[in-house]
Amino acid sequence: MKEIKFGKWKFSVDEEKTRAYYSEIAPKNTLANKNFAKYCESLTEAESALFEAFCVDIAKCDVSITYYKQSKNMYSTGGFVFCGKCEEAPHEFDLWEEELSKAEFGNIVQIEEDSPVFFKFGNFDFQFQREYGYFADLEENIPEGFIYVAFCCSNMKWLLNGKPKDNGEDVSVIEEPPGVFELHRRLYYYCIGKYNHLKYMHEVKTEYAKTFAELGAEYRKMGKREYEKYRKEWVLRFASKGADMKKISEHCLKNDKYGVYLWHLYSYDHVNCAEGEEARKLFNCAKKCKLILIDDWNAKGYVLQNTKKLNSAVLEKFTDVTITPANFAWTYSKTHEEDWCGHEEDWCGPYFYKNNNL
């Protein structure tokens, strides 16, 4: 473990595990991340040393941008993780909003009770996950023992070709530049959104663990790369011979107007399958031993053993899950549209398909 100090914070960092984590994930391919990576090419020596101290791959940080037309400045928020432990942390203190509006942006501030603590370093403001308080239970596709760090940078320019356009995802365009308090307020609500999402992901993981335990099933969570590779293989295994693979890929794998649901293979009529109550009956009667569960809604995958007790009723509590045996002999999908559509005739699924390609 390497020990580093950052202001009043002190951390132990496991360099080997952190670098191994980043080697397993792909660079972010959004405009915000591309611009951030380009900006980071001109970081000061001290700023570069900080990211390197935490063994962070800048190209793989999670970044979003707010662009202000009048000043042509940008407010970028993001986050990264590292494997390690927080050894020391500063005490939080209260600061009224009217005081906050007069404060320097880099001061350590607290907007409300249990809110994040910000600390300035160069052109960046950082907030660290701590063992208590606001960011106590962060977790989203990161191994146990990792710490999450939120950051913002308010001194960034648009460095890509053309002018920034609001895409409703990672880039937002605003007419007027914000004041100091507005910057803090935006980062605060960014952190709230991130925390609520990560809390939800933790609840999903807990529900899966509880369900698998009740079934007496052994399970292993897939890594992100393994999850993505399996989904591609699933599409290849179940697509009909001579099918339009480009269109199937658009419907099932790409995160655009279609979403990323494997069951689109059925709803867009790429294959004929059993649906509704017939699908449930076929799934309940299917031979089950080693199964792969893919959760498209939450981008998670599990490898399951000893699954004889698993049936369609158990899966009703989950959304957009696809169950498939290791040999791809059949597959069963339970969709979110069962839960959300008001009329049964508008439902999609559930679906059961027996593989005719074997």
N, C-alpha and C positions, 0 to 999 in steps of 0.2 A: 504493500500500500504506500502511495506517495502522499505526503501531507502538504497541503497548500493553505494559505491564508488569503482572504478576500475581505478587506475592511475588518469588521468585527466578527466575520465568519471564519471558521476553521473547518476544513474537510480532510478526510482521508479518501483518496481516489485510487481505485483498482484500474490501473492503466490497461492491463491485458484484457480484462473482461469488457471494458468500455470500447476498446478498439475492435474487439471481436464482434460486439453488438453492431457497430456501424458498418462493419464489413459485410454483414448479413442483410442490410436493407439497401434499397435502391435510392439514388438521389431523387429529390422532389422535382417534378417536371412542370411546376407552375410558373407563371410570369413573376410572381412575387419572389419565389425562391431563386429564379435566374437573376433577377435584379439584385437581390441580396448577395448572392455569390459574387457578382461582379463588383458590388460595392466593397465587399470584404477583401478584394484584391489590393485595396489601398488603405487597409487598416493600419493604425499606428503599430509600432513594434510592441507596445504594452498591451494593446487590444488583442493582437494576434497571439501574444504569449498567454493571455487569459484563456482563450478558446483552446489553445494547445494544452494548457495545464489540465483542463478537464477532458482532454483527449477527444474533443468534439470534431466531427466532420461537418464543416459549415454547410456544404452542399446538401446535407440531409437534415438540417433544422426545419422546423415547421414554421412557416412565415406567412403573414398577411400584410397588406399595404393599404394605407389610406393616403390618397394624393390630394393636395390642396392647390387648386388652379392658380389662385392669386399669387402665392409666394413660390409656387413650383417646388415646394418642399414636401416631404413625405413623412408620415408617421408609421413606422413598421413595428409590428409586434410578432413575437414568435416564442419558441421554446426548444429546449434540448434536454437530454438525459445523460447521466453518467453513473457508473457503478461506484458506490462508496458510502460514506457515512458522514453526517454532520456532527462534528465534535463540539463546536461552540457556536452560539448564535446570539445576536444582540437582543436586548429586551425591547418589546414593542411599547409605544406610548401613544396617547391620544393627541390629536391635533384637530381643532375645530375647522370647519370648511372655510370660514372667512380668513383664518390664519393661513390655511393651505393655499388660498388664491394669491397670497403675498409671498409665499415661500419660493426658494430656488428649486428648480425642477429636480435637482440631484439630491435634495435633502431626504433623509429617511423620514417617511411620513406614514400616518395611518388615517384612513378616511373614516372608518367605522370600527367598532369592536370586532376583533378577529379578522380584519382585512389584511391584505398582503403588506409586507415591508419592502420598500424600494431602496436600492442603493446604486449610486452613480459610479460609473467607471468609464472614462473617455466619453464617447458619444452614446454609450449604452446605459440603460437603467435595468437592473436585474432584481428579480424576486426569487428567493430560494424556497423550495419545499422544506418544511420543518416537521419535526416529530409531533407537534401539537398545533392547534389552531387551524387556520383557514385551509392550508394545503396539507392536511395530515394524511389523507388516504388516496393520493393520486395514483392512478394505475390505468394504463392503456397500452396493451401490447408491448409492455416492457418487462424484462425479467425481474424477479424479486431481488431487492437490494439496490435498485437504482433510484436516483433522486432526480426530480423534475425541476428545471430552472426556466422561469418565464423572463423574457427580456423585451425591451422596446428601444428603438433608435429614432430620434426625432430630427436628425440632421442628415437625412439621406436624399439624394437626387435620383430622378429616373434616368437610368443609364442604358436602357435598351433602345432599339430603333423605334421611331414613331413616338406618339404621345400615349400616355397611359389611358386605358379605357376601363370603365366600370364593368366588370364581368359578373358581378353578383356573387362572387366566390372569394378569391384571394386578393382582388384589387377593388377598392372603392374610390370614387372621385367626389370631392366635396368642393364647393365654391369658395368658402372662407376659411382662412387658417384658424386653428384653435388657440385659445389662451392656455396658460400654464395649467390651470385647474382642469380645463377640458382634456388635456393630455393625460393627466392622472386619472380623471374619471373614465376615459376610454380604456386605459390599461386595466383599471379596476374591474370594469364590466367584461373585458376580455378574459380576465382571470376567473370571474364568476362563471362565465359560459364554459370555459375549459374545465373548471372544477365540477360543474354539474354534469358535463358529459362524461368525465372520468369516473365520477361517482356512479353514474348509471351503468357504465361498463363494468365496474366492480360488482354491482348488484347482479348483472347478467351472469358474470363468471361464478358468483356465489350460488345463483339459482341452478346453473348447470351442475356444479359440484354436488349440491344437495340432491338433485334428481338422479345423478349417476350413483350416488351412495344408496339411495332408496331402492334402486334397481339391482344393487349388488354388482354393478359394472365397474371394471377397471378402465381408466381413461388416461390419455396423454394429449395435452394441448399442442396443436401444430404451430410451428414457427411461421412467420409471415411469408417467407419464401416458399416453404413447403405448401402452405395454404394456396398461394397463387398458382403454383405448378400443378397441384392436384385439380383445381378448377378447370384449367386448360385441358388436362388429360380427360376429365369427366366429359367435357364437350366433345372431344374427339371420339371417345368410346361410345357415346349414345347418339351422336348425329347419324342420320340415315346415310347409306352409301350414295354418293353422288349429290349430296346436299350442298347448298350454297354456304360454304364455311365462312365467307366474309360477312354475310348477313347474320349468320348465327353468332359469330363473334361480336358483332355490333349489339345484338339483342341480349346476350348472356354475360359478356365479359367486360365491356367498356363502360366507363362511368360517364355517360353523356345523357341524352334525353330518354334513353331506354332504362337506365339503372343497371344494376349488376346482379341480376337474379338468374340463377341457373334454370329455374322453372319457366323462364321465357322460351325455352326450347319447346315447351308444350303450348303455352298460351299464344305463341305466334305460329302454331301449326307446322312446326318443322318435323315433328313426329306425331303419330297417333298413339294415344295412351288412354288408360282408364282414368276416370275423374270422379270426384265426389265420394259418395258412400261406397261405391264399388272399389275405388282406390284404397279406401281405409280397410276394407275387408281383405283385399289382396295383400296389403302391407302386414296386417295382423297375422296372416297365414304364412307369410314368407319365412324362409329359413334364415335365422339370424345367429351370427357368432361374432366375427370381427367385422365391425361396421365403421364407416367414416361419416361423421356428421359435419356438414358445412352450414354455417350460419351466415347467409349473405347480408342480412340486415346489420349485423355487428362485425362482419369481417373476421370471423373466428372459425376454427376447425378443430375437431377432436377425433382421435382414433380410439375406438371403444372395443373392449373385450367383454365376454360374458353378458350378452345383451338379450338373452331369451325372453326376459320380462318386458322388453320395450314394445309398446304398441301405439296406435294412433292417438289414444286418449292422453298419453303422457306428453306427446308433442304439442297438444293444444295450448300449452302455456307459453310456447315459443313462437317466434315470427320468422318466416322465410328460411326454414331449415330444410335441407335435403339430406336424406339418409341413403347410403349406398354400401353394399358389401364390398369387401376388399377385391373380389374377383369381377366386380361390375356386372353381376348377373341380373340385377334389377335396381331400381331407384325409386324413392318416394319423396315428394316435396309437399310441405305444408306452407301456404303463402300468407302474406299479410292481408290480402284482399278478402279472405274469409272473415277477418276480424273487423275490417273497416267498412266494407260495402253494406249498405242498409238492406238490400234485397237479395235473397238467396240466388235469384236468377242472374245477378250481376257478379257473383263470386267467381274467382279463378282458383281452381283446385279444391281439395288436394289432388295430386296427380300420382299415379303409379305406372311405371313403364318396365316391361320385361325386355331385356336386351336381346335383340335379334341378330346382333353382329358377332356373337360368340360362336 
